[in-house]
Amino acid sequence: MNSVSLIGNLASDVQRKEVGEHKLLATFLLAVDRFGGEQADFVPIVAWEKQAELCDRYLSKGKRVGIAGRLRSRSWEEEGKRRTVVDVVAHQVEFLSPPNGRGAEADIPFEAAVA
């Protein structure tokens, strides 16, 4: 089983990209507090298509979100060294921060789930 659930705050703004033939990708870094709150783990999050569009529109650095998804591992060669990254591909993103009146964000409910 490959299932991940995380709650944390965005440690970066959402980066939006078009990949291939009009396929939308959004990425951001999620800071997840460790038990005790003295340290955080920083987890790269990837969202696709409609989820990517909504994340780009409504999320920004510091916003609190819940993520449900799966782990994905990618590897490549760079300057003769093998690089590997593990990220989370989001299946569901739940907005946990209240709207702050920024643009269209004021129109979404407090705990809007992005399906």
C-alpha positions as CSV (number, residue, x, y, z in Angstrom):
1,M,0.0,0.0,0.0
2,N,1.3,3.4,-1.0
3,S,-0.7,6.1,0.9
4,V,0.5,9.3,2.7
5,S,-1.5,11.8,4.8
6,L,0.2,15.0,5.9
7,I,-0.9,18.3,7.5
8,G,1.5,21.3,7.4
9,N,2.2,24.8,6.1
10,L,3.4,25.7,2.7
11,A,7.1,26.5,3.0
12,S,7.1,28.0,-0.6
13,D,4.7,29.5,-3.0
14,V,3.1,27.2,-5.6
15,Q,5.1,26.9,-8.8
16,R,2.9,26.3,-11.8
17,K,4.1,24.7,-15.1
18,E,2.6,23.4,-18.3
19,V,3.9,20.0,-19.2
20,G,3.5,18.4,-22.6
21,E,0.2,19.0,-24.4
22,H,-1.6,21.5,-22.0
23,K,-1.1,19.3,-18.9
24,L,-0.9,21.5,-15.8
25,L,1.6,20.8,-12.9
26,A,1.9,22.6,-9.6
27,T,4.6,22.0,-7.0
28,F,5.3,23.3,-3.6
29,L,7.2,22.5,-0.4
30,L,5.2,21.5,2.7
31,A,6.7,22.0,6.2
32,V,5.4,19.3,8.5
33,D,6.2,19.7,12.2
34,R,7.8,16.8,14.0
35,F,6.4,15.7,17.4
36,G,7.2,18.4,19.9
37,G,7.2,21.1,17.2
38,E,11.0,21.9,17.5
39,Q,11.8,20.6,14.0
40,A,10.1,20.3,10.7
41,D,10.4,18.0,7.7
42,F,10.1,19.6,4.3
43,V,8.2,17.5,1.8
44,P,7.9,18.2,-2.0
45,I,4.3,18.1,-3.1
46,V,3.1,17.6,-6.7
47,A,-0.4,18.2,-7.9
48,W,-1.8,17.7,-11.5
49,E,-4.5,19.2,-13.7
50,K,-7.6,20.6,-11.8
51,Q,-5.8,20.2,-8.4
52,A,-2.8,22.1,-9.7
53,E,-5.0,24.9,-10.9
54,L,-6.8,25.3,-7.6
55,C,-3.6,25.0,-5.6
56,D,-2.0,27.7,-7.8
57,R,-5.1,30.0,-7.4
58,Y,-5.7,29.6,-3.7
59,L,-2.5,28.6,-1.9
60,S,0.6,30.6,-1.0
61,K,3.5,30.4,1.4
62,G,2.4,29.9,5.0
63,K,-1.1,28.5,4.2
64,R,-2.1,25.4,6.2
65,V,-3.2,22.4,4.1
66,G,-4.0,18.7,4.5
67,I,-2.6,16.4,1.8
68,A,-3.6,12.9,0.9
69,G,-1.6,11.2,-1.8
70,R,1.1,8.6,-2.7
71,L,4.9,8.6,-2.5
72,R,6.8,8.8,-5.8
73,S,10.6,8.3,-6.2
74,R,12.5,9.7,-9.2
75,S,16.2,9.3,-10.0
76,W,18.5,10.9,-12.6
77,E,22.2,11.5,-13.4
78,E,23.6,15.0,-12.8
79,E,27.3,15.9,-13.2
80,G,28.3,12.2,-12.9
81,K,26.3,11.7,-9.6
82,R,23.1,9.8,-9.1
83,R,20.3,12.1,-7.7
84,T,17.1,10.8,-6.1
85,V,14.1,12.6,-4.8
86,V,11.0,11.3,-3.1
87,D,7.9,13.5,-3.4
88,V,4.2,13.2,-2.7
89,V,1.7,13.2,-5.6
90,A,-1.4,14.7,-4.1
91,H,-4.8,13.0,-4.7
92,Q,-6.6,15.4,-2.3
93,V,-5.7,18.8,-1.0
94,E,-7.8,20.3,1.9
95,F,-7.4,24.0,2.5
96,L,-7.2,24.5,6.3
97,S,-6.3,28.2,6.6
98,P,-9.2,30.7,6.6
99,P,-9.5,32.9,3.6
100,N,-7.8,36.2,3.9
101,G,-9.7,38.1,1.3
102,R,-7.0,37.9,-1.3
103,G,-8.7,37.9,-4.7
104,A,-10.9,34.9,-5.4
105,E,-9.7,33.1,-2.2
106,A,-12.5,35.0,-0.3
107,D,-15.0,32.9,-2.4
108,I,-13.9,29.5,-1.1
109,P,-15.2,27.9,2.1
110,F,-12.9,27.7,5.1
111,E,-12.3,23.9,4.8
112,A,-12.7,23.4,1.0
113,A,-11.6,20.1,-0.2
114,V,-10.0,19.9,-3.7
115,A,-11.1,16.7,-5.2
